[in-house]
Amino acid sequence: MNERSIPELVTAAAERFPTREALVDGDVRLTYPQLRDEVRRATRAAIASGIEPGDRVAIWAPNIWEWIVAALGALSAGAVLVPVNTRFKGSEAAFILDKSGASVLFTVNGFLDTDYVAMLRGSGAPLAALRTIVVLRGDAPTDTVSFADWLDAGESVDPAEADRRAAAVGPDDLSDIIFTSGTTGMPKGAMVTHGQSLKVYEAWTDVTGLAEGDRYLIVMPFFHTFGYKAGWMAALMRGATIVPQAVFDVDEVLRQVANEKITMLPGAPTLYQSILEHPKRDEYDLSSLRLAVTGAAAVPVELIRRMRDELTFRTIITGYGLTESTGTAAMCRHDDDPETIANFSGRAIPDTEVLVVDDDGHEVPRGDPGEVVVRGYNVMLGYYDEPEETATAIDADGWLHTGDVGVMDERGYVRITDRKKDMYIVGGFNAYPAEIEGILLRHPAIAQVAVVGVPDDRMGEVGVAFVVPRSSATVDADELVAWAREQMANYKVPRRVVVVDALPLNASGKVLKYELRERAAAGR
């Protein structure tokens, strides 16, 4: 692959895949040449609206086709993309916009009955840099412009100027500033270049086996690297069809898979668990599914088995990454055995390094736990306007300190055991929630589980398990604790079990552990 920038992917894909569907979203169906033409219109509109190279352009919208076209238009004009979490309230979005200095915002009106513009304006933030709000879908409020009108304004710009601007974007130019989730503090913006994005996801698509003709349902949100770069950008690289889904809804996933003959369905483990537990799963034809990519603190062996046995996935890849590593650091490979795929997050992607180190930065013996560190072309340039935070995250030797606890085997495969912040200490013993969750998931009545540590007068901290029963099953808390005592060391056994209908998730499908800690501490 010879493309130097994300905009070049669009032109190259139109030439390589002239008859392939690029994008399917409801009634909108675009071939790769048609997508190229829409992106050129959006590039002309971006230039007409005054967007200059280096300007920050934010997108606060769900997974819809307009998100992709607007993003590619802005990138082709030389702008830096700033995706914003759709679950943010007005003040949270305002923080991102203000911090990044975004001059243009693409958003929607009416998504999940939410008026995003009103929320933003209601925050009271001055947002001095923000000069234009473009509404991709829904009614455009006062002092905003609809996407259709914004595109029409671009007709005054010579198409040759749009092509010239896109061709000027190079591999060392910033492609985006993606802000961390902020679940443990104020969000920080990870800066990544076009060249980094392309090289990382060329490796990612090689490993996963994404191919021309695949039909790719993207449930992971576009504001996340998984939905954006491992999602629609990866599809552009290989000639796959992008099928965006705006809301995580299992019924809609099942319908889309059946109707669009989806072959590629990545997601957090909760996605597959939800499909497996759906009471009407057998009513849908899911036989087109062949490729799954997942990853988390731990992926239960039982989940991998059920995905193979009860669904039609022939390839299941687990991986590991974070925003600061352009979303990817390690991946399993096609020829890895099932136990490796279930128990490890793989080895470093080509031409990068992953190590497990102690608190002094020295590599620990293989098999011993330590902090996972990453070095290579996938490591972000730094946090936007945060030199001290950058120096803390990336040491003088270029190692990105992830804050994740893991062990590495003799092959260089890493197994993530937990976040440092999630670990708790019971009577002097380190307890890693992901390890405990993996054991609890072996219980036949449990569909999902999350374990958190809470203060305890005697032991320092103890574990509390929040469990979601499988459909048509019940969980007795005392019985589960007794069962757990037979399965794991006593210090690991949760002292309390709370049965819930669902675990709280962020839009990326990750469990909100801080919310569970608050509930556990309050005795709920």
C-alpha positions, 0 to 999 in steps of 0.5 A: 500500500503506497498511500501517504494520507487518509485522503489518498485512500479514497482516491486509490480505493475508487480506482481499485474497487470501482464496482464495490459498495463502499458504504451502506446506511439505510437507503444510502448506498454508495460505490467507491467511486460515488464515495470519492465524489461525495468526499470531493464535495465535502472537501470543497465545502470545507474550503468554502467554509474557511477551513485551513490546513491544521485547523481542528474540526470536531465531530459529535455525532453517531455512526452515520454515513455523513460522519465519514464524508464530513471527516474525509472532507475535513481531512482532505482540506488539511484539517485535524479531526477531533472526534467527540463522545456522543454520550458527553453532556454539553459541558463535557463536549465543550471541554473537548472543543475548547481544549482542542481549539476546534473552529468547526463542529459537525453534529446532529439534532434529535439523535436519541431525542437529544438536541446537541446544539442546545446542550452545548449552548446550555453549557455556558462555555464561551468557545471562542474558537468555534465559528461554525456548527454544521448539523449532519442530520435533523433540523438546523437550529438558529446560527447553524447550517444544515449539511446540505446547505454546507455542501451546496456552499462548496459548489463555488470552489474549483474541484481542482483546488480540492484535489490540490489541497488533498494532495498536499496532505502528507504522512507527517501531518496530524490526522487527528486528536482523539481524547482519552475516555476521561473515566479517571480524570480530565480527557487528554488528546492523543495526537496521531499522524496520517502516516501512523494511522496508515501503517498501524492499520495496514498491519491490523488488516493484514493480521485480521484478514479483512479483504475485498468484498467483506461486509463490515458492520461497525458497531464500535463508535466512530469517536473511538479509534476502534470504530474510526480507524479499525473500522471505516478506515480499515474498510477503505484500505481493503475494499470492504463495505462499511455498514455503520450502526448508530446505536448499540442494539442487539436486535438491530445487530442481528437484523443487519447481519441477516439483511446485509450478509455481514461477514466482519463484526468486531466489538467488545466481549459484551457484544458477543455475549449479548448476541449469544444470550439473545432469546431470539438469536435462532430466528436470524440467519447469521451464517455469513459471519466469519471474522471477529476481532475483540479485546479487553482486560481479559477475554473468557475462554468460554466466550471464545468457545461459544463464538466458535461453537454456537455462531459461525465465526471461523476467525477470532482475533484478540488484540490489545491497544489504547488510544495512545498507541493509535489503538493497536499494540499487540495482536494474536495471529491467524495460526495461533492455537485457540488457547493462545487466542483466548488467553493472550492479546498477542504479540507486538505488531510488526516493527514495534516493541512491547515489554513488561517492566517493573516500577524502575522500567526494567524488564521483568522475567517472563511470566512475572507481572508488571506494567506493559510498555510500548515503543514504535511508530504506533506511539502517539506524538504526545498529548495535545497542549499537555507537555508534562502529561506527555513526559509522564506517559512517554519516557526518555527512551520512547516507551509509552507507559500504558498503566496496564498490568500484564505478563509475557510468555517466552514467545513475546505474547502478552496477557493483560491482567488488569489496569493498575488502577483496578487492582486492589489489595486484599490482606496484602495480596494483589487481586486482579479483577479481570482474572477473577471475572474470567473464573466467575464466567465459568459458572453456568448461570453467569452471562456477564460479570464485573468485579471491583474492590471496595474498602474494608476495615479488616482486609484493607479492600475486598471484592464485590462482584456484579453479575448478569445472569444468563437468560432463563437462569438465576443466580444465588449470591451465597451459592456463587460465593461458595462455588467461587471458593472452590475455584480460586484462592480465598483472597480472590473470592468476592465478599459480596455478589450483586445480581443486576439486569445489566452492567453500566457501559460506556459507548465503546462497550467497556464496563464503567468500573468507577460507577460500580465502585460507587454503588458497591461502596454505598452498599447497592 
